[in-house]
Amino acid sequence: MGMKINTKGKLWIDIAACAVWSLFVLIVSGCNFALMNPVTIAVLIIGFAGFSYLILKNEGAGKEARITAVVTILAIGVRTLYVLYTGAEQRQHDLGEFETYHELNYHTEYIEYLLNNHKLLNEDVRLHWQFYHPPLTHFISAVFFGIYRKIAPSFAHNWDALQSLSLFYSLVTLAVLKKFTELWNLSGKAKTVAYLTVALLPQFIYFSGALNNDPLAVMFAIAALYLALIWYNDEKKSFLKLMGLSLCIGLGMMAKLSAGLIAVPVAFIMLKAFFESKTKLKMFFEYVAFIVVCAPLGLWYQVRNYILWKVPITFVARPDIEVSPRQLIAPMPVWNRFLAFGDGVDYNIISETLNAACFDDEYYRDYMPLALVGYFLLSAFTVFTITIVLNFIFTWIKERSMMNLVMTILLVSQLASYVYFCLDFPYTCTMAYRYIVPTIIAGAYYSGKSIDKAPHLLGLITKVSIYAVAIFSFILYCFAWLLDFRTV
């Protein structure tokens, strides 16, 4: 098959641990540092210490195992801290304000509408901006908060509690990404570097507190690719795993339609498995079952909107340029979108995406300590991105494997779709790394390969840049709360 799978431990145990920790954080803190007191702070610290001890014990002995455990602890710690100091309406995308009417246009109103009415909005979604998105994230949030305020009625207005869901999604994503590193036949050192690439990526830290549909959609997309690879390596091609894969893609699309882009590398894996199979008829009917589960889950909301209001299946709401005219990018030659650099250039897809990958939409330059850390983070991330390109080329020269091909298809499909999106929707808000987060899987893969197979200098630069990104990302997001209290 050209691919070796070496996994240990059960993913469902990791997912259960993520749920326990997220629930513990909610119970102790309400996901809001302002609600805490010295006693609850002490309880949270003791709980984190105990959780960290379990992670250290579970990871096993050996230098690489200890480093992996420490990285996991730091990743969980910074995500939890970020949730505590980030309010439900801070550092968000298209969220709006809870308990505030904005003519039913934002994610907050989407959640509250489902919470209060127990049904979907029966109006043309094109008139209500964020309501064009499928409802899974908003439905889960509404149900969760409905239960939360019944259990704790005195906190019925603590919308920060919803961030326990985002924290859970982010931690599950971390657990799945860690499992990915066990699929790549890497040495211990290379596996550590590959894991560090994803564990402290700034975007995943942002996702731990994000209340829009990105964290859930990305979690399902990444889980889908992982399950596809596990299923492919299964000699019996477990039908149960295939149905799990179908659910992940369908539910991912039910959170955000663009999650379905992960189907490109998944389709390649499934087609390869089909042509290699000696029981093609049996597999054909299993694939039919796959589509029967996946397609309705992923497309029912778009089909509903098309039937009721003739909304195109792939409809994407555009920003209101009357409200935000500066978001519109003036017509220009395509090459300017890639080659123009300098002060005042806010339309370069490359530089804006790199900037968004490090800082999302936050602006740290007015506060010198954070600006300095941010400068080093952006520089390191830029070097890291360049090494991905070089390691991609080098890996293809040295290795022609199934995994290499899958990672290439993942990378190319994500980037091609993203570039098309940026050009077709010429707005500054379109250039955001959150739209192509699964590319980091390929980045981690090629970075890990460089440690084992690339020339020493390339491997060293890759390793140093990854450690630098992790360190500066950790520092920045441990102290980003200072931005909220700085004096102007």
N, C-alpha and C positions, 0 to 999 in steps of 0.2 A: 504493500500500500504506500510505501515511501513515507510513512509517518509513524512515529513511536509515541505512545501515550504512557505516561508514568504519573499516576495520581495517587495521592494518599489522603486519608480522611474522608469524611462525608460532608458534602456541601450543605445538606439540610441541617446538619448540626451547627455549621457556621451561620446559616440564616437564622436559626433559632436563637443563637447567641446575639446576633444583631438586633433581633426583636426584643430580647430581654433587656439589653443595654438601652435601647431607645425608649422602652417603657419605663425603665428605672430613671432615666434622665427626666422624663416627663413628670413622673410622680414626685421626684425630689425637688425639681426646679421649676416645673411648669414651662420649661424651655425659655425661661426669662430670668436673667440674672437679677433684675429689679425685685423679683418675688422672693429671692433667697435671703437667708439670714445666716449668722455664723454656724448654727447647728446644721442646717441643710447643706451649707458649703462643706462642712466637715464630713457629713454623710456621703456627699458626692465624691469627695476626694478619697475616702476610705473605699467606697464602691469601685472607683476607678483603679485603685491600687490592687484590690482583689481581682478585678477583671484582667488587669495587666499580668498578675501572677499566673492566672490560668492560661493566658496566651503564651507566656514564657515556658510553662510546663508542657503545654500541648505541642509546641513547635519542635521540641526535641533538643538534643545536644549538638555540639559542633559550632564552629565560628559563624558559618553562613546562616545556620538556623537561628542563632542568637541575634544576629543582625536583622534577619527577617522579622523576628518577634519584636524587636525594638522599633523597627520601621512601622509595623502594624500598630503598636501602642501609640507612637507619635501621630500616626494618621488618624486614629480614632480620637485621640486627645484633642488635636487641633480642630477636627470636625465638631466635636462636642462643644469646645470653647467658642467656636464661631457661631454655633446655634444660640448659645447663651447670651452673647453680646449683640447679636443681630436680631432686631425686631421683625415681626411679621411683615412690616411694610418697608423695611430697609433693604437696600441692595437687591431689589427684585426686578423682574421684567414684566411689563404690561400687567402688573398686578392690580393697581388701583388702591383703594382704601376700604377696609372693612367697615360695614355699617354706614356707608356713604353712598348715596345714589348718584351714579354717573350715566344714567340712561341705559343701563345694562350693556356695558361695553368691556368690562375688565374681568380678569380671573376671579377677583374677590366677589364680584356680583354673580358670576357663574356659580361659584360655590354656594353663596348665600341663597341664590334662587332655588337650587336643588334642595338645599337644607330646609327652606321654608315652604316650598311648593310640592316637593316629592315628585316632580315631573320635569321633562325637558321644556325649554322655552318653545312655544308654538308660534314663532315668527321667523321671517326670513333672516338667516344668520348673517347675511351680508350687511344687515342694518345694525348689527351688534358686535362688531369687531372681533373680540376674542372668542365669541360664542361659536365661531366656525370650527373650532377645535373639537375633536371627539371628547366625550365626557368622562372617561375613566378616572383621570386624576381628580377631577372636581367631584365626581360621585363618591370616591373613596374618602376625600376630604370632608364632604358633607356628612356622610354616615359616621365617620370617626368623630367629628366635632359634635354631632348630635348626641352620640353616646357619652362623650366627654362632659358635656355640660349637664347631662342628666346625673352623672355620677358625682360631678363637682359643680353644683349650681352656683356657688359663690365665685367661680371662675368662668362664668358663662360668656364673658367678653374677652377672655384671654386667648386671642387668636394665635398667639405664639405657640400654643400647644400643637398646632398643625405641623410645626417644624420637626416634631418627633417623627412624623411620617417621612419627611425629606431626609432626616438623619438616617432612618432605617433604609431608605432606598440607596443612599450614598454608601452605607456600610455593606449592604448586600452586593453592590457593584464592586466594592473593594475586595470582598471575598471571592467573587467570580473572577476578577482580574488576577488575583493571586493564584487561582486554579489554572488560569491560562499559562502561567510561567512553568507549570509542570507538564505542559503538552509539547514543549519545544526542544526537548532533548539537549538542554544546556548544562554546562558545568555549574557547580555551586556558586561560584563568583558571578558568572554570567546571569544566573537566575536571580541573584540578589539585585544586580543592576537593573534587570528587566522589571522587577517588582518595584524598585525604588522609582522607576520612571513613571509609574501610574499612581503609586500610593500617596504622594504629596503633590500631585498635579493641582495647580490652583483651581482649575475649573471644577474638580470634584469637591474641593472644599466649599466653593460657592454653592454647589448643588446640595450640600448638606443642610442649607438653610433656605433654598429656593422653593417657593410655593406654587410656581407654574408647573407645566406638564413636562418640562425637560428631564428632571431627575428620573421619573418613572419610565419615560419612554427610552431613555438611554440604558437604564437598568435592564429592561426587557430585551433591547436590541443586543446588548453585550452577552446576556445570558443565552440568547438564541444562537449566536455564533458558537459559543462554548458548547452548547448541547449538540449542535450540528457536528462538531468535530468529534465529540465523544461518541455520538451515534455512528458516525462513519467508521470509527475504529472498532466498533462492536462487531464481532464476527457474525453474531446472529441478527444484527441490525434490529435491535429491540423496537417493537412497535410502540411500546410505552414511551420510550425516549423520543420517538418521532412525534408522538402526540404532544409531548411536553414542548418540543421545538415549535410545533404548530401553535400552541397556546401562547408561547413567548412572543412570536411574531405578531399574532393576532391581537394580543393584549397591548403590545408595544404600539401598534398602529391605532388601537382604541384610545391610547393616551395621546399620541401625536402621529399623524399620518406619515411623516417623514421617517419614522422608525422603520417603516417597511423597506427602506433602502438596504437594510442589512440582508434582505432576501437575495441580493445579487451574489455575494459570496456563498450564501447558504444554498442557492440554486445550483451553483457550480458543484458544490460538494454532493448534493443529491443526484445531479445528473451523472457525475463520475461513479457514484455508488450504483446507480441503475445500470450503466453499461458494463460494470464489473460483475454484476450479480448473475448468478446462475438460475435464479428464480424470478425472472423479470415480470411474469404475470402477477405473481403474488405482490411484488413490490409496486407494480402499477396500481393495484387496488389500494394498497396502503397509501400511496401518494394521493389518490382520489380522496381518501379519508382525511389526509393532511389538509387538502384544499377545502374540503367541506367544513372543517373546523376553523381554519385560518381565515379564509376569505370573508365569511359573515362577521366574524369578530372584528376584523380589521376595517371593513368597509361599510357596515350597516348604517353608520351615522351619515356618511357621505351619500349613500344611496337614498336614505330618508330625505336628506336636504334636496337632492336632485328631484325626487318625485314630488315633493311638496312645493318647492320654489325654483326648480330648474337651476340650482346652484351647481356649477361644474364640480366634478369629483375631486379635482386637484386644486380647487379654489384656495387661495391664500390671501388674507386681508392685507391691504396696503396701508401704510401710515397716512394719517391725515396731514397733508402738506400745508393746509391752511393753518392748522394749529402749530405744526413744527416744520416750517418751510426749509430750515437749514438741513433737514435730513435728506432732502432730494439732491442727488448728484447730477450736475449738468451734463448734457451729452458731450462725449469726448471720444477720441480714438481708443480702441480697446487696450492698446499697449500702454496707454497712460495709467490704466488701472493697475498695472503691474510694475511699471518702470519709473513712475514719477515719485520722487522723494523730496523731503524738505519741509520747512515750517509752513503750516497752513494747508498741507496736503492731507486731507482726511478721507480720500477716496481710493488710496492704494490698498488693494485687497490683501497683499502680503503683509505689509506693516500693520494694518489695522487688525488683521486676524491675530498676528503675534501679540499685539498689545492687548487684545481682548482675551487671549488665552491666559495672560498673566494677571490682568486686573478686571476682567469683565467690563462693566461700564463705570467702574469707580475711578475717581480722580485723586491721586495721592500727591501730586506735585506741589500743592500749596503747603504741605507739612514736611519739613526738611528731613526728619529722621526716616519717615516712611518713604519719602521720595528717593532717598539714597538707597535704601534696601530694594525698592522697586526698580531702580536703575540697574542694579546688579542682577536682579531677577530677570528682567527683560533681556539684558545682554547675554546671560547664561542660556536662557530659553532660545534665543536666536541662534547661538552656536549649536545648541542641541538639535534644533531643527535642521541646520545644515548637515550635521553628522548623520541624521536620518537619511537624507538624500544620498550621501556618500556610502553609508552602510547598505542601503538598498541596492546600489549598483554593485558593490563588492560582493554582497551575498549572492546575487544572481550570477556573478562570475564564478563563484566557488561552489555553489550548491543549486541544484535543480530538483527541489523536493515538492511534494504535495503541499506542505505547510507554507513554503515560500510562495507558491502560486496563490494559495488562499489569501495570504496576507497582502499580496500585490493587488489582487482583485478588490479586496476590502479598501485598500488605500486609494486606488485609482477611481473606483466607483464613488466613494465619498467625496473626493476632491473634485472630480468632474461635475458631479451634481451641485456641489457648493459653488464652483465658479460660474456655472450656468445660472444658478439662483442669484448670485451677486450681480451678474450682468443683466438678467431679466428683471430684477427688482433693484433699480439703481438708487438705493437709499443707504445712508451711513449705518443704520441699525442692522442692515442685512449682513454686514461683515462681522460675524461673531463666531468665535471658536465653538460655542455651545452647539452649533449646528453640525459639527463634524467631530464630535468627541470620540466616536469609535476609532478614528484614525490613530489614537494613541496606542491601541493594541498593536498595530503594525509597527509603530515607533518603538514600543517596548521589545517587540520581537527582533527587529533589525539591530537594536542597541545591544540586546543580549548576544546575538550572533557575532557582533563586532568584538566582544570581549574574548570570545573563543577562537575566532577565525581571522579577524581583520589584522592588518599590519599594526605593529605595536603602537605607533604614534596615533593612528586613527582610533584604536581602542582606548588609548589613554585620554585623548581629547573627549571622546564620547563619555567615558566614565567620569571625568572631572566635571563636564558640563551637567551631567545628570545629578551628581552630588550637589553641585552648586545650585541648580534649580530647586532641589529638594530642601536644601538648607535655607535659602532665601525665601522660598515659599512658606516654609514653616514659620520663620521669623516674622514675615509680613503679616500672616494671618493669625498669629498669636497676639499681635499688637495693632491690628487694623482698627480696633475699637477706639484707639487714641484719636482717630480722625473724627469721631463723633463728639469729642470733648475739646478739640483744639480751639484755641482762641483765634478769632479772625482779625 
